[in-house]
């Protein structure tokens, strides 16, 4: 991969953008920088992704850039888009300029080719409905039909038309995400329209709902906690059912920025499995979430356990990632026992095997499991160290 060129593209340097426009022109395509990339560039914020729109063949442009940057690309013919994957989960998204029609509220749109101007009018918010021409003939020209630059200066999130949220209720999540991430205010009429559409969120598929939750979990700092709290006040999280307990901003805020999955698991643990399991959550994440729901019983039980073996026997039946999150987000004394289990006890292994027991003349059967468990308990508690000691321990027990 050409990491240097990729880095220049993500920083949107003039030379890198001119290079993009030149490549597109050679492929008989007009190319534009669009959406959040322009917004972030104006605000002086770094972006991990680059959004491009082209009037022409997206496959041709993506294929050419793939060769130039020495990185693979994926073409989504149905949606007229392509993605190039970069280092550290960065990417370049390219979409053919299109118009969209929604067959029903909350349904995926039907798309067809259109001009860059029509493409901008179908977007979500004015601050994302701007384009910067990368074409050699008019490089640097800003196309801003909805006065997004004005709203950017006013720090406002404003929808483009009154059916925006009903067409696509996921914009409810995005409006709140952008507002909290950027420190913007949702424009008053936009907020009224947003509140009037919250009930339509239930029409979204589990996949789209889960994707929005994943986007929230990837936000940096305490922005994701503020987003959750705002969405909760708007009743936009009702698809998860009633919360089992009040959302703890303090606990959620203790999850490091780079642990998006852990944040999402902790958030989902505030709700019953009945609703969370309807989302396309991986089995491993559901196991983590189930352990997090048991935080109080787990800590209460640990309070009465002192030996390494009793702590290990109890905690080994729980998900390790869930336990790690509990130790990160709780102030209970039991967290020290969880850390000892994760860092020390869970790594302890005995050297005696079933074959060794057989050589000792012990008949195979359920008793093997009991013997091996007793050996592990003894080793955890510091009674045994060597394999010889393990053998002597077994012989003494069985005689």
N, C-alpha and C positions, 0 to 999 in steps of 0.2 A: 504494500500500500504506500502511496505517496503521502505520508503523514504531514509533511511540510505544506504541501498544496492544500490538503484537507483543513489544516489549521488556519490557513489564510482565508479559506472559504467561510469557515465558521465565524471568523472575526469580521467577515464582510469587508475585507480590504478592497479599495477601488481596483487594484490590479487583478485580484482574484475574480471579482465580479465581471470585469471586462473580459477576462479569459473565458468565463462561462458564456457570456453573450456571443463571443467569437465562435466558440464550439457549436453553439446552437445555430448560429447563422450559417455555418458550413453544412449543417444538417437541414437547411431550409426551414428553420423553425424560429419563431419569435419567443424570447424567454423573458420572464419577469420574476423579480424577487417579490414575494407577497406575504401577507398575513403577519404573524407574530415576529418574523425576522425584522421587518421594517419598524414595527413598534419598539422592539428591544433595542434596535440600532439607534433610534431617536432618543430613547431613554438612557442610553449608555450602558445597557445591560448586556451581559454575555448570553448567547443562545447556544444550546447544545444541538439544535436542529436547524436545518435550512429548508424553508418552504419555497418552492419554485412553481410557477405556472407557465405552460407553453402553449402557444397557438401552433399546433402541428403535432407530429407523432411523438408521444411521450416515450415510446419504446426505443425509437431511434436515438433520442437525446440521452436516455438512460444508458443504453448500450454503449454509446460513444464515451460518456463520462466514466462508465465502468472500466473501459480500457485505459483511459487517460489516467485514472486515479488508482488503477490496479486493485479494484475492490468489486465484489459481486453485487448484483442488483436483482430485485424481484419485481416482476411486472404483473400488475393486477388488471387484466384486460377488462373485466366486468366493470370496474370502477374508473378505468382510464387513468390509472396512477402507477407510479413505480417508486421504489425505495432503494437507496444505496446505503449500506451499513458501513459506519466508520468506527474508529477506535473509541473505547470507553462508552459504548452504547450511543454514540452520536450518530446522526443519520441525515441524509438529504432526501426530502420527499419532493417528487415532481408529479404534477397533475395537469392533464390537458384542461384548458379553459372550458368551462361547461356551464349550462343552466341546469337547475334541478326542479323537479316537481315531486310533491309528496302525495302518494295515492291515498294516504290516511295519516292522521296525526300520530306521530311517534314511529311511523314506518320508515324504512330506509328509502332514500330518494331515488327516483329514476333520473338518470343523467343523459344529456346529449351535448354534443359539441356546440360551443358558442364563442363569442369574442371575449377579450379580457375585460371589457367594460361590463358585459352581462355576468361574467364570472364574479366580479367584485360585488355586484348587487345581490348575489345569492348567499353572501357570507353572513356570519353571525353578528358581529358588532362593528361599529364604524371604525374603531381603532385597529381592526383586523382587515378592513376593506380597502386597503391601499396597495398599490403596486409600484415598483421601481423598475423602469425599463432597463434591461441589460443589453439591448440591441445596439450594435455599433452606430446605427444611424441616429438614434436619439437616447444614447446612454445617459442614465441619471435622471431622466424625466419622471416626475412623480404623477401618478394617476390617482386621484382622490375624489371620487364622485360623491361621497357621502360626508365630506368634511371630517374625516377621521383625524386629521392633524389638529383641527380645532379642539376636538374632544380629548385628544392626547394632551394638549396643553392645559385643558381644564380638568384633566384627570377624571374623566367620565367614562363609564361603560354604558353604551347606548345601542339598542337593537336597531336594525335597519327598517323593519316594518312590523305592523301590529300582529301578524300571524307567525312571527319568528319563533316564539317559544312553543306555540301549538304545533307548528310544523315539525319541530325537533326539540322535544323537552330536555334533551341532554344539555341544551344551552342554559338551562337553569343552573346546572352544576358549573358550567364554564364561566358564566357571569360571576358567580360567587368566587370561583378560583382566581380569575383575573383580578377582581376587585381586591381580594385579600392579599394576593401575591404582590401586586403593584402598588397597593395603598391607594386605590382609586375608589370613587363613589359610584354606585349604580344610579344612573339618572332616574328621576322621580317617575316619569311615565313608564320607563322600562321596568322599574321595580313593581309598579302596579300590574303590568302585563305578566311579569314573572310570577307574582303571587297568585294571579288568576289561572295559571297554567300548572301549578304544583301538582294538582290532583291527576294530571295526565301522565305523570312520571310512571305510574303503575302500568301504562301501556307499553313501556319500553321492554325489550327482551332482557332476560337475565344476563346475557353476554354484554349488552351495552351498559347496563347498570354496573356490572362488575368492572368494566373498563373505566368508568368514571371514578369508581372508588380507588382503582389502582392509580389513576392520574393524581388524585388527591394525596395518596400515600407517598408519591414521589416529590411532592412539594418540599421546599427547603425550610429549615428553621421552624418557628412556631406558626407559620402561615397555614400549614395543614390542620393544626389544632383550631385556629380561628375559622377556617373553612367549615370544618365539622360542626362547630358550635353555631355558625350562621345558618347552615343548612338545616340543623336541628330546629332552630327557632322558626324557620320558614316551613317546617313540616315536610321538607323535601326528602327526609330519610324514612318516611312512614312505610316504605316498601320492605323495611327490615323488621317491622312489627314494633311492639312496645319494648323499650329498653328494660333490661333486667335490673339495672342500677343506673344512677346518674352518670353521665359521661364525665370522666375524670381528666380534666385538662392537664393537671399536674403529672399524672401517670403517662398519658399520651405524649406529653412534652419531653419525657425522659428518654424516648427512643431516638437514637442517633439518626441524622439525616440519611445516611447510606443504608438504613435498614427499613426499606419501604415495605417489604413483606411482613416484617415483624410489627410494624405500625398497623398495617391492615388487619393482622390477626388480633392484635390487642383491641382495636376498634370493634371488630366483629364479635369479640367475646362479650361485649355489652348487650348482645341480643341473643335470642334463643336459636338453637341449632335448626329448628323448624324452618326459619326464614333464611338464615345464612347458607344452609345446605342447598337451597334452590339456586344459588349463584354458582357459576362454573368454577368453584374453588377446588384446588387440588386436594387430594386426600391428606397429604402431609400437613397442609395448612389447616384443614378441619381438625386434625388431631392436636395441633398446637392450640387452636382456638378453644377446643374442649378442655384442655388442661388449664388454660387461662380462666375459664369460667369457674374452675374449682379453687381459685387462689385462696380464699378464706379457709375452706376445709383443709387444704394442703398445709397451710401455715399453722393452723390449729393442731393438726396431728403431729407436725414436726416439733411443736413445743414440748411434747411428751416423750420424744425420742432423743437418746444421747449417744448410743454406740454407733460406730460407723456401719456395722452390719445391719442394724435395725433401720437406720436412715436409708441405706442403699436398697434394702428389700422394699421399702415403701416407695421411694422415688423412682425405682427402676420400672414401675408400672405406668409412669407418666411420660409425656413427650418432652424430650430434652430441650428443644427450642422453647417450648412453653415455659419450662422451668427457668431457663436463662432469662426470659423476658420478665418473669416474676421477680427474679433476683435483681434485675435492672431497675424495676419500677416500684418496688416496695421497700419500706423502711423497717420491716419486721426483723427481729433477731433471727428468725428462721432462715433468712436469706443467706446467712453465713453457712448454714448447714447445706443449703442448696448448692452454693458455690463449691464447698468441699466435695460434695458428691460429683458435680460436673468436672471439676479440675483434678480430683484425686481418686475418690472411691470408685467411680465408674470405670477407671482405667486399670484397676487391680485385677490380675488374672492368676488362677492357680495353674500349677504345672502338671498335676495329676489328670489323667484322661480315663475314659471308660475302659480302654485296653489295659491300662495299669491295674484297674480294679479287677478285671478278668484274670490277669496274671496272679493276683493275690488270692484267687480261688473264690471270689465273690460271684455268685450267679447273677447274670444280667436280669434287669427288671426295674420296676419303679424305684427300688431302693437306691439305684445309681444316682438318680436326681437328688435324693435326700442327702446322700453322702457328699456329693460334689457341692451342694449348697452349704452343708456344714463346714466343709473345707474352706469355701470362700468366706463364710462368716468369720471363721477363725483367723484367716489371713488378714481380712479387713480390720479385725480388732487387735492385730499385732501379735497374735499367739504363734503364728507360723511365718517362716521366711523361706526355707529351702524345700526342695522336693523331698528330701529324706525326712524332714520333719512332717511333711504331709503324709508320707507313707506310714510313719510311726503313729500319727494321729488316727489314721484309718484303722490300722491293726488294733490299736487300743480300744477304739469304739466298737469294733466288730467282734472282739474276743469276749 
